[in-house]
């Protein structure tokens, strides 16, 4: 697998980008779930996957990651 392929695999998909943007705004899991029309349990699963994919540990790191990248073309939330 080339570095380019690996990078593509580590890019959040569209739904994950929605979750990231909402969490970065300070919404709780229940509020994120309501906003995207799913359950709190599903949001928790998304977050686990996002943390693993991006090498992050928590919501604070995720919010900082989002803020650092929100204006980049490769991440559109």
N, C-alpha and C positions, 0 to 999 in steps of 0.2 A: 504494500500500500504506500503510495507516495505521500509526501507531506501535504500536497494539495488535497488529495482525497481525504486524508485524516482530518484536515481543517474543516472540510465540508461536513464531515460526520459530527464535528464538535460544534457546529453552528445550530443554535436553537431553531426548531421548526416554528411555523406560524403560530400554533396554539401555545407553545412554550413562550414565545415572544409576548403574547398577550398576558400570560401569567406573570412573566418577569416585569412587564411594565406596570401592572396593577400592584404587585408586591412592592415595587420601587416607589409607588405613590403612597405606601403606608397602609394599604388595605390588609385586613385580616383574612385568613383562609376562607371563612364563611362569606365574607364580602366579595372575594375573588370568585368563589363558586357561584354566587348569585349573579355576578356581572357576566360570566361566561356561560351560564346556564348548565351547571353541573353540580356535583356534590363536593362537600368539604374533603371527603376521603380522596376523591379524584385529584383535587388540587394538591393534597399532601403527596400523592404519588408523582404528580408532575414536578413538584419541588424537589423530591428525592432524585428524580432523573436529571433535572436541571443542575442540581448541585454536583452530581457525579460527572455529568457531561462537561461542566465548566471548571471542575476542580475547586469548588467552593464549599464552605461549611455551614453557612447560615444566611438569614435574610439580609443582615447588614452587609455582608460581603456581596450578596447578589445585588442589592441596591447600589452599592459603590461600583460594581462591575457595569451595571446598566448605565449609570450616570456617565461613566468614562467612555461609553460606546454609543450612546443614544443618537449622536449626530453623525456617526459613521454610516456609509452607504451599505455596509454588510449587515447591519442590524437595523431593522425598521420595525418599531413597535407601534 
